[in-house]
Amino acid sequence: MTAPTPLETEQARLEALRRFEILDTPPERAFEEIVKLAARLCRVPIAYIAFLDEARQWIKAKIGIELQSSPRRESFCHHTIQSPGLTFVPDALADDRFRESPLVRAGPQIRFYAGAPLVTAEGCAVGTLCVADSQPRDLSHEEQDSLRSLAGIVVRELELREAATSRRRIAEAYRKIYHAVQHSPAIVMVTDLTGIIEHVNPKFTEVTGYPSGEVLGRPATGLGEQSPDDARRMWEVLSRGGTWSGEFLNRRKDGVAYWEAASISTLHDESGRATHYIKIAEDVTVRREAQEALRMMNAQLERTVRERTLTLLQVSRNREDILNSAGEGIFGLDVDGRVTFANPAAARMFGCEIADLVGQVSHPFFHHSRPDGSPYPQEDCPIYAAFRHGSTQRVDADVFWRRDGSSFPVEYVSTPIRDEEGGVAGAVVTFLDITERRRLEDQFRQSQKMEAIGRLAGGVAHDFNNLLTAIGGYTDLALRRVEPGQPIRRDLEEIRRAGERAAGLTRQLLAFSRRQMLQPKVIDLNELLANLEKMLRRLIGEDIDLAIAFAPNLGAVKADSGQIEQVVMNLAVNARDAMPRGGRITIETANVSLDAAYALRRVVVKPGPYVMAAVTDTGTGMDAETQSHLFEPFFTTKPQGRGTGLGLSTVYGIVKQSGGYIWAYSEPGKGSTFKVYLPRVNEEVQTDALPPPAAVPSSGSETVLLAEDEPGVRGLVVEILRSQGYSVIAAPDGAEALALLRTHAGRIDLLLTDTVMPVMGGIELAARALREKPGLRVLYMSGYTDNEVFRSGIFPHGSAFLQKPFTPEGLLKKVREVVEQT
């Protein structure tokens, strides 16, 4: 890395100074005491603490001098902050740097000066601690040491001051979050799967009148007035794992009825098991009353002039109260489409005042374009259809346009208003801004899509691994029988190489689908990145600068170190490819805490402590459409032949299988940042100290019980083992293998079983076999592991595993290792 330029150093210094927020602040006792002590220890009449910004020297504390500030270039301290140590001027009139300074010729008439720079932890000199005299003099070594020590105390005082400010800000942020949760406008209720209430928020008590202590432990159904049919339909939806939404009449504690619009969903634990139901609801009485009041208002227009006048006065007051208190946007239209009235919520969403909205022709004002920006013909407008056709129009997905030209997604209902003859006099429209709902729905759909693609990729990899095991194994057996130099040997070698490439693709698919086997241990991410640094520099090339910023006291994570290295390498390669003309890659680590507020923005996140690793480049960046497909397998933006599209999907699978999350942040032309979050663990970091493996013979005379449902693989394994002297008993599934184990007269030394088979899988087979024959050696093999025991990537205790596809040599070596285990 190149050394920072003076401009960069000065910029860093000014940033550090601004961070302390020390300029133009009231006097502080601690700094004044330090100044007095400096003057006393150095036996001088003048002492002060100064901080220097771009243009001036600012005096924070002083004794013996009236100066408040002065131009930076004229000050002694300007030179002090550019020196690594103490700046000492015995006689300013004899020093060319200061002879003509106004501080020497006039004002305090300083002749003697000594200053120690105030250097922060990151090496930035933000100011000085100075002593001075109007007479030339010297400063002893003891006095110089005292001045340096006091300068260090000033820096520590600054750091303590900064830490206290940070603590106050953090406390204020948490206070605001707590305040927001406690004053949420939505009713929140959580029940167990039988409907027993476990939690309600303050809004529940406010709306219903029930204190939390009176409802906790009670059935939720006892608080509402749903009909038996509605309740049955609701439980049918919830039992299928769906989300129920609807409106129903409820009663407060005092017996007063109100309308509640609710959405009830199922909560799941980490394993996907349903544990609770959550209801998010709101009191929609105002909205219903608003619609009813508007209907009544139009009916009353049929009465006599006097009755109409008296009624309109009362309705007007009621309508204003209702409209002003409604959270939904509400406005009325006449038959020409002009806005006749609007409530504050509607005006706020449109970005204007009510007076600016009333009288506008609605369609060209806020409904002129479709969601894609194309023109919206007025004759197709559903809002106008309400008074043109006399029927209520409900639209779940549309956009309205604000006055500033921006749009927001909405759902709305346009209801016709009829006059006393039954003719349509206009329409009333109620609408909701569904921006936040759309964002959460998009996140949920993306999560479901990635999960579905993962299951498909894992299933494909499993089937291909079985095929590749047979292809590669039989090819290796054929090569043993063909002498070198025969033409067919070259064809067989090409088949084997093609199989090896295909096996590499299936390994990447297994990584994406989170079905690969991991060897997790507690690791230090800083240490892992430090060990990778040399390799990364060779990988990205000389035209790209690599910067690594390690967070101090970084927490540990539990993951497969080899897989995490692959994550970093893949992200670095992608960053390199995004900078064809060179640039900068920055890798940084940090301890972070993802709280509940963050989890609300990212629906898949589990709040808690994490370790973050970020890879940032200064490359071409990506648009939103590219980012929406970023982690899908075989999706790539690189030219044909430059990539398989499996790099980022492999990264995604590794991170998710390690219990973490990965997000991408990018804009075209502004580079990209990938942030990986891994759960932080409070455990000691593990180190590798494994001895080199000893040579293992491939032949044997033991008896092997083989359980494999794929005929090609089963035949291959039998042929390989028998060719090396083993006795093999083969079965197509776990149930038949268990029967053979019970009826076989001789000794069985090893159970070699696939993990996923019909009738009975390998995990259950091994468990039953070990109960009947304790001490039996077990070797699992699979193309992927979808069994619950293996889903975490950790083998059952004491067992061994062989990943498909494997070579004959790999099979024989693993069998020998397991058979000879002590």
Residue pairs with C-beta under 8 A, 6 or more apart in sequence:
1 545
1 546
1 547
2 545
4 12
9 124
12 122
12 124
13 81
13 124
13 125
13 126
14 53
14 54
15 124
16 120
16 122
16 124
16 126
17 23
17 51
17 52
17 53
17 124
17 126
17 127
19 162
20 126
20 158
20 161
20 162
21 162
21 165
22 51
22 60
22 126
22 158
22 161
23 51
23 53
23 58
24 58
25 60
27 60
27 61
28 60
28 61
28 161
30 157
31 49
31 60
31 61
31 154
31 157
32 61
32 63
34 49
34 61
34 129
34 150
34 153
34 154
34 157
35 47
35 48
35 49
35 61
35 62
35 63
35 129
36 47
36 63
37 150
38 47
38 129
38 131
38 146
38 147
38 150
39 45
39 46
39 47
39 63
39 64
39 131
41 143
41 146
41 147
41 150
42 114
42 131
42 139
42 143
42 146
42 147
43 143
44 64
44 112
44 131
44 132
44 133
44 137
45 63
45 64
45 133
45 134
46 62
46 63
46 64
46 65
46 108
46 110
46 130
46 131
46 132
46 133
46 134
47 62
47 63
47 64
47 129
47 130
47 131
47 132
48 59
48 60
48 61
48 62
48 63
48 65
48 67
48 130
48 132
49 59
49 60
49 61
49 62
49 118
49 127
49 128
49 129
49 130
49 154
50 57
50 58
50 59
50 60
50 75
50 77
50 127
50 128
50 130
51 57
51 58
51 60
51 118
51 126
51 127
52 58
52 72
52 75
52 77
52 78
52 81
52 126
52 127
52 128
53 72
54 72
55 71
55 72
56 69
56 70
56 71
56 72
57 69
57 70
57 71
57 72
57 75
57 77
57 78
58 68
58 69
59 65
59 67
59 68
59 69
60 127
64 132
65 108
65 132
66 108
67 103
67 107
67 108
70 102
70 103
72 78
74 101
74 102
74 103
75 101
75 103
76 87
76 89
76 92
76 98
76 101
76 103
76 110
76 113
76 115
76 130
76 132
77 115
77 127
77 128
77 130
79 87
79 97
80 87
80 115
80 116
80 117
80 125
80 128
80 130
81 117
81 125
81 126
81 127
81 128
82 125
83 117
84 117
85 116
85 117
85 148
86 114
86 115
86 116
86 144
86 147
86 148
87 113
87 114
87 115
87 116
87 117
87 128
88 113
88 114
88 139
88 144
89 95
89 98
89 112
89 113
89 114
90 112
90 136
90 137
90 138
91 111
91 112
91 136
92 98
92 99
92 101
92 104
92 110
92 111
92 112
92 113
93 99
93 104
93 111
93 136
94 136
98 104
98 113
103 109
103 110
104 110
104 111
108 132
108 134
109 134
110 132
110 133
110 134
111 133
111 134
111 135
111 136
112 132
112 133
112 134
112 135
112 136
112 137
113 130
113 131
113 132
114 130
114 131
114 132
114 139
114 143
114 144
114 147
115 128
115 129
115 130
115 131
116 128
116 129
116 130
116 147
116 148
116 150
116 151
117 125
117 127
117 128
117 151
118 125
118 126
118 127
118 128
118 129
118 151
118 154
118 155
118 158
119 125
119 155
120 126
120 155
120 158
120 159
121 159
126 158
128 151
129 147
129 150
129 151
129 154
131 139
131 147
139 147
177 595
177 597
181 201
182 201
182 202
183 202
183 203
184 201
184 202
184 203
185 203
185 282
185 327
186 203
186 280
186 281
186 282
187 200
187 201
187 203
187 204
187 207
187 208
187 260
187 262
187 279
187 280
187 281
187 282
187 283
188 199
188 200
188 201
188 203
188 204
188 278
188 279
188 280
188 281
189 197
189 199
189 200
189 201
189 204
189 220
189 278
189 279
189 281
190 197
190 198
190 199
190 200
190 267
190 276
190 277
190 278
190 279
191 197
191 198
191 220
191 276
191 277
191 279
192 198
192 275
192 276
192 277
193 274
193 275
193 276
193 277
194 219
195 219
195 220
195 221
195 277
196 217
196 218
196 219
196 220
197 215
197 216
197 217
197 218
197 219
197 220
198 216
198 276
199 212
199 216
200 210
200 212
200 215
200 216
204 210
204 212
204 215
205 211
205 212
207 252
207 258
207 283
208 223
208 250
208 252
208 253
209 252
209 253
209 254
210 223
210 252
210 253
214 253
215 223
220 279
221 231
223 250
223 251
224 248
224 249
224 250
224 251
224 260
225 248
225 249
225 250
225 251
225 257
226 234
226 248
230 246
230 248
233 244
234 244
234 246
234 264
237 243
237 244
238 244
238 264
238 266
238 277
241 266
241 274
243 263
243 264
243 265
243 266
244 262
244 263
244 264
245 261
245 262
245 263
245 264
246 261
246 262
247 259
247 260
247 261
247 262
247 284
248 259
248 260
248 262
249 257
249 258
249 259
249 260
250 257
250 258
250 259
250 260
251 257
251 258
252 258
258 283
258 285
259 283
259 284
259 285
259 288
260 281
260 282
260 283
260 284
261 281
261 282
261 284
262 279
262 280
262 281
263 279
263 280
263 281
264 277
264 278
264 279
265 277
265 278
266 274
266 276
266 277
267 274
267 275
267 276
267 277
267 278
268 274
268 275
269 275
270 606
282 327
286 322
286 325
286 326
286 327
287 326
287 328
287 430
289 322
290 319
290 322
290 323
290 326
290 330
290 430
291 415
291 428
291 430
293 315
293 318
293 319
293 322
294 319
294 332
294 417
294 428
295 417
296 315
297 312
297 315
297 319
298 417
298 418
298 419
298 425
299 420
300 307
300 308
300 311
300 312
300 315
301 308
301 419
301 420
302 419
302 420
303 311
319 341
323 330
323 341
323 342
323 343
323 344
324 343
324 344
326 343
326 345
327 345
328 345
328 430
328 431
328 432
329 342
329 343
329 345
329 346
329 349
329 350
329 429
329 430
329 431
329 432
329 433
330 342
330 343
330 345
330 346
330 428
330 429
330 430
330 431
331 339
331 340
331 341
331 342
331 343
331 346
331 357
331 362
331 428
331 429
332 339
332 340
332 341
332 342
332 417
332 426
332 427
332 428
332 429
333 339
333 340
333 362
333 383
333 384
333 387
333 426
333 427
333 428
333 429
334 340
334 425
334 426
335 387
335 424
335 425
335 426
336 361
337 361
337 362
337 363
337 378
337 383
337 384
338 359
338 360
338 361
338 362
339 357
339 358
339 359
339 360
339 362
339 365
340 358
340 426
341 358
342 354
342 357
342 358
343 354
344 354
346 354
346 357
346 431
347 353
347 354
347 356
347 357
349 400
349 402
349 408
349 431
349 433
350 357
350 366
350 400
350 402
350 403
351 402
351 403
351 404
351 406
352 403
356 403
357 365
362 383
363 376
363 378
363 381
363 383
363 384
364 378
366 400
366 401
366 402
367 376
367 381
367 383
367 398
367 400
367 401
368 375
368 376
368 401
369 375
369 376
369 399
369 401
369 407
370 376
370 399
371 397
371 398
371 399
371 407
371 409
378 384
382 393
382 395
382 398
382 414
383 393
383 412
383 414
383 427
383 429
384 427
385 391
385 393
385 414
386 392
386 393
386 414
386 415
386 416
386 424
386 427
386 429
387 416
387 417
387 424
387 425
387 426
387 427
388 424
390 416
390 418
390 424
391 416
392 413
392 414
392 415
392 416
393 413
393 414
394 412
394 413
395 410
395 411
395 412
395 413
395 414
396 411
397 409
397 411
398 409
398 410
398 411
398 412
399 407
399 408
399 409
399 410
400 407
400 408
400 410
400 431
401 407
402 408
408 433
408 435
409 433
409 434
409 435
409 438
410 431
410 432
410 433
410 434
411 431
411 432
411 434
412 429
412 430
412 431
412 432
413 429
413 430
413 431
414 427
414 428
414 429
415 427
415 428
415 429
415 430
416 424
416 426
416 427
417 424
417 425
417 426
417 427
417 428
418 424
418 425
419 425
440 603
443 602
443 603
443 604
444 603
446 628
447 603
447 604
450 631
450 632
450 652
453 512
453 632
453 633
454 512
454 513
454 514
454 653
455 513
456 513
457 509
457 510
457 512
457 513
457 633
457 649
458 509
458 510
458 513
458 514
458 515
458 784
458 786
460 506
460 509
461 506
461 507
461 509
461 510
461 513
461 515
461 783
461 784
462 515
462 756
462 782
462 783
462 784
462 786
463 783
464 502
464 506
464 783
465 503
465 506
465 782
465 783
465 784
465 804
465 805
466 710
466 712
466 713
466 783
466 804
467 712
468 499
468 502
468 503
468 506
468 804
468 805
469 710
469 712
469 713
469 716
469 783
469 804
469 805
469 806
470 710
470 712
470 713
470 715
470 716
471 495
471 499
471 805
472 496
472 499
472 500
472 503
472 805
472 806
472 807
473 713
473 716
473 717
473 720
473 805
473 806
473 807
473 808
473 811
474 712
474 716
475 492
475 495
475 496
475 499
476 496
476 807
476 808
476 809
477 716
477 719
477 720
477 723
477 808
478 492
479 489
479 492
479 493
479 496
482 488
482 489
482 492
483 489
499 805
503 805
505 644
505 646
506 783
506 805
507 516
508 633
508 644
508 646
508 649
508 650
509 633
509 646
510 516
510 653
510 783
510 784
511 563
511 566
511 649
511 650
511 653
511 654
511 657
512 631
512 633
512 646
512 649
512 650
512 652
512 653
513 653
513 784
514 653
514 656
514 657
514 791
515 784
515 785
515 786
516 563
516 653
516 654
516 657
516 784
516 793
517 785
517 790
517 793
517 795
517 801
517 803
518 559
518 560
518 563
518 657
518 658
518 793
518 794
519 560
519 562
520 558
520 559
520 560
520 658
520 793
520 794
521 558
521 559
521 560
521 561
521 686
522 556
522 557
522 558
522 681
522 683
522 684
522 685
522 686
523 556
523 557
523 558
523 559
523 561
523 564
523 685
523 686
524 554
524 556
524 685
525 554
525 557
525 564
525 589
525 611
525 613
525 678
526 550
526 551
526 554
526 589
527 685
528 561
528 564
528 565
528 568
529 548
529 550
529 568
529 587
529 589
529 613
530 548
530 550
532 565
532 568
532 569
533 546
533 548
535 569
536 546
536 568
536 569
536 572
536 587
537 546
539 569
539 572
539 573
539 576
540 546
540 572
540 573
540 575
540 576
540 585
541 576
543 581
543 582
544 576
544 579
544 582
544 583
544 584
544 585
545 583
545 584
545 585
546 584
546 585
546 586
546 587
547 584
547 585
547 586
547 587
548 586
548 587
548 588
549 586
549 587
549 588
549 589
550 588
550 589
551 588
551 589
551 590
551 591
553 591
554 589
554 590
554 591
554 611
555 591
555 609
555 611
555 680
555 681
555 682
556 611
556 680
556 681
556 682
556 683
556 684
556 685
557 611
557 658
557 678
557 679
557 680
557 681
558 658
558 679
558 681
558 683
559 658
559 660
559 678
560 654
560 658
560 793
563 654
563 658
564 654
564 658
564 678
566 650
566 651
566 654
567 651
567 654
567 655
567 676
568 587
568 613
568 615
570 647
570 648
570 650
570 651
571 615
571 651
571 674
572 585
572 587
572 615
573 647
574 647
574 648
575 585
575 615
575 616
575 617
575 619
575 672
576 585
576 617
577 638
577 642
578 617
578 619
578 620
578 621
578 671
578 672
579 585
579 617
579 618
579 619
579 620
583 617
583 618
583 619
583 671
584 617
584 618
585 615
585 616
585 617
586 614
586 615
586 616
586 617
587 613
587 614
587 615
587 616
588 613
588 614
588 616
589 611
589 612
589 613
589 614
590 611
590 612
590 614
591 609
591 610
591 611
591 612
591 680
592 609
592 610
592 611
592 612
592 677
593 607
593 608
593 609
593 610
594 602
594 605
594 606
594 607
594 608
594 610
594 677
595 607
596 607
598 605
598 607
599 605
599 606
599 607
602 661
602 663
604 661
605 661
608 679
608 680
609 679
609 680
610 660
610 677
610 678
610 679
610 680
611 677
611 678
611 679
611 680
612 675
612 676
612 677
613 675
613 676
613 678
614 673
614 674
614 675
614 676
615 673
615 674
615 676
616 671
616 672
616 673
616 674
617 671
617 672
617 673
618 671
619 671
619 672
620 668
620 669
620 671
621 666
621 667
621 668
621 669
621 670
621 671
621 672
622 630
622 637
622 664
622 666
622 667
622 668
622 672
623 667
623 668
626 637
627 664
627 666
629 635
630 648
630 664
631 648
631 649
631 651
631 652
631 662
632 645
632 649
633 645
633 646
633 649
634 644
634 645
634 646
634 649
635 645
635 649
636 642
636 643
636 644
636 645
651 662
652 662
655 661
655 662
655 676
655 678
656 662
657 793
658 678
659 678
659 679
660 676
660 677
660 678
660 679
661 676
661 677
662 674
662 675
662 676
662 677
663 674
663 675
664 672
664 673
664 674
665 672
665 673
665 674
665 675
666 672
666 673
696 813
696 816
696 817
696 820
697 816
698 724
698 809
698 812
698 813
698 816
699 724
699 725
699 812
700 724
700 725
700 726
700 815
700 816
700 819
701 725
701 726
701 727
702 726
702 727
702 749
702 750
702 819
703 726
703 727
703 728
703 729
703 744
703 746
703 747
703 748
703 749
703 750
704 721
704 726
704 727
704 728
704 729
704 748
704 749
704 750
704 751
704 752
704 815
705 729
705 731
705 737
705 740
705 741
705 744
705 748
705 750
705 751
705 752
706 714
706 717
706 718
706 721
706 728
706 729
706 730
706 731
706 737
706 752
706 753
707 730
707 731
707 732
707 733
707 734
707 736
707 737
707 751
707 752
707 753
707 754
707 757
707 762
707 765
708 714
708 717
708 730
708 732
708 752
708 753
708 754
708 757
708 781
709 732
709 733
709 754
709 757
709 758
710 754
711 732
713 754
713 804
714 730
714 732
717 728
717 730
717 752
717 811
718 728
718 730
720 808
720 811
720 812
721 728
721 811
721 812
721 815
722 728
724 812
726 815
729 740
729 744
729 748
731 737
731 739
731 740
732 757
733 757
733 758
733 759
733 760
734 753
734 757
734 759
734 760
734 761
734 762
734 764
734 765
735 759
735 760
736 759
737 751
737 753
737 760
737 765
737 769
738 760
738 765
738 768
738 769
741 748
741 751
741 769
741 772
741 773
742 772
748 773
748 776
749 776
749 777
749 819
750 776
750 777
750 778
750 779
750 815
750 818
750 819
751 765
751 766
751 769
751 776
751 777
751 778
751 779
752 779
752 781
752 815
753 762
753 765
753 766
753 778
753 779
753 780
753 781
754 761
754 762
754 780
754 781
754 782
755 761
755 762
755 763
755 780
755 781
755 782
755 785
755 787
755 790
756 762
756 782
756 784
756 785
756 786
756 787
757 765
761 787
762 780
762 782
762 787
763 780
763 787
763 789
763 790
763 796
766 778
766 780
766 796
766 799
769 776
769 778
770 776
770 778
777 818
777 819
777 821
778 799
778 800
778 818
779 799
779 800
779 801
779 802
779 814
779 815
779 818
780 795
780 799
780 800
780 801
780 802
781 801
781 802
781 803
781 804
781 806
782 790
782 801
782 803
782 804
783 803
783 804
783 805
785 791
785 793
789 796
795 801
800 814
800 817
800 818
800 821
802 810
802 811
802 814
806 814
